[in-house]
Amino acid sequence: MSIWWSLHLRREAASVPLARRLLMGTMETAGVDPEISYDLSLALSEACANAVEHGGTAAPGEPGGPDGESPAAYRVTAYLDGETCRIEVADTGPGFARPRGRIRSPQVSPDAESGRGLGLIEELADHVRIRNRPGRAGAVVSFDKMLKWREGAPLVVT
């Protein structure tokens, strides 16, 4: 059984809990173990918060991608496929100065209010990939995690 959905969200703080609740509802309905669901929803919240805060506007002359995304928006796509969940958050901002496949958490002051999101995603997920969108402005953060299922889960893959 495969489930996937994609959201096109405005770069507003109110969009973050919307994406998180949709993911939690999907995983609960499918029968994913609550601990796995929580880890993925927290990682999604961090990725969405980064898109809202750092997604910025597209570079001059690039009002958005050819897929019609506006610079004030970002996209969340979730795939539950077999034993894996993959989540991708893409924005139309300037992208990463040096995109990295593996994250090395920066040294962050204990009293800093931000700067831990990507490192937290890496701790919560099994595999994380960070890249710039090919041929257009924006960054993509994608991560996957192996799923565990509740006893008697309705959509469990056997």
Buried (B, 14 or more C-beta within 10 A) or exposed (E): EEBEEEBBBEBEEEBBEBBBEBBBEBBEEBBBBEEBBBBBBBBBBBBBBBBBBBBBBBBEEBEBBEEEBBBBBBBBBBBBBEEBBBBBBBBBBBBBEEBEEEBEEEEEEEEEEEEBBBBBBBBBBEBBBBBBBEEBBBBBBBBBBEBBBBEEBEBBBE
